[in-house]
Amino acid sequence: MTMQKKTAHQIASVLTEALPYIQRFKNKIIVVKFGGNAMIDDALKRSFARDIVLMKSVGLTPIVVHGGGPQIGEMLAKLGKSTRFIDGMRVTDDETMNVVEMVLGGSVNKEIVHLINRLGGKAVGLTGKDGHFIQAKKLNAVDSETGEPVDLGYVGEVSAIDTGMLDMLSQSDFIPVIAPIGVGENGHSYNINADLVAGKIAEELNAEKLILLTNTAGILDKQGELLTGLSLADIDALIADGTISGGMIPKTRCAIDALKGGVTSVHIIDGRVEHAVLLELFTNQGVGTLLLNH
């Protein structure tokens, strides 16, 4: 077989496998949380942007929510501002919140929008303060070691999502790219975990899928093997026996809430793999953990 014929055969094979998924998810909302190594490595950033553009071009409705913790930390260090974390959450005073807004709503958001647009998409950058569509309240946190309440400053949680703007954008040719900054009743900005924002948006829009990019292969068993096809009962059992622990617990809690809120499925996938989103959506084997509401 010549190289041209071999390549054509491979393309046809990929398209044949992908076609049923494309047809099944046409016009369905797919919320994707973009974070981890995929936001730092240039090749991974480009492959992610291509995935989002292709999803839109074949009739899916992608909505991107992004993080930016390392970029915030880097900027704070340049400004000589120290950072304190409690249970993985950044204590956010007024000065830190200004940096969060500058980095997330400015440089990080604009870079993602630019990448998608350069590759043929029509992305629009937003923060939750635009039209006050992400309404927030202060997160009341407790120190896991002492059990005492702790003040994280302007770290928030979602109190409500106004979906009007997202409906308008996503039903057109545009791809919303959202920085997870909410606004409180007093008009002050709040820094919100991007997984939680993505999950709440997926719930409110009755999304078909919520996809969370991570720096691991997905949820692993105690032998390090990938687990997939998990139910809500499976997740509870894996948390109870310590298989799911540490930083994976907030992601799985987010997944549980999204599933209970009506999202059809949640995918925790390996963002270190090029085109991870397309591989998870359009291939039988996927590249991460699938969680289902059953």
Number of C-alpha atoms within 10 A of each C-alpha: 7 7 8 9 10 11 12 12 13 12 11 12 11 13 14 12 13 17 13 12 14 18 13 10 19 14 17 17 22 26 27 25 25 26 22 21 19 23 23 13 11 11 14 19 23 19 19 25 23 22 21 25 23 17 21 21 13 14 16 21 26 26 26 21 27 26 23 23 16 14 17 21 19 13 16 18 12 10 10 9 13 10 14 11 10 15 12 9 13 19 18 22 14 13 10 22 21 12 18 26 19 15 22 24 21 16 13 20 23 18 13 24 22 17 19 23 17 15 15 13 22 17 24 18 21 23 23 24 21 14 13 19 19 26 23 27 21 20 18 13 17 15 12 11 8 8 9 9 11 15 16 20 18 22 25 25 22 24 14 16 20 16 13 11 13 21 12 11 16 18 12 11 15 18 25 24 25 28 30 29 30 29 26 20 10 7 12 14 25 30 26 26 21 22 27 22 26 27 30 24 24 27 23 16 19 17 25 19 25 31 27 31 28 21 15 18 20 23 27 18 13 12 7 10 11 15 15 19 13 17 17 18 11 14 19 14 13 19 16 11 10 12 18 21 14 12 10 18 17 15 18 24 17 21 29 23 17 27 25 15 17 17 27 19 22 29 26 27 25 26 27 19 20 17 21 21 27 19 18 20 20 19 16 11 10 18 24 28 23 20 25 20 19 12
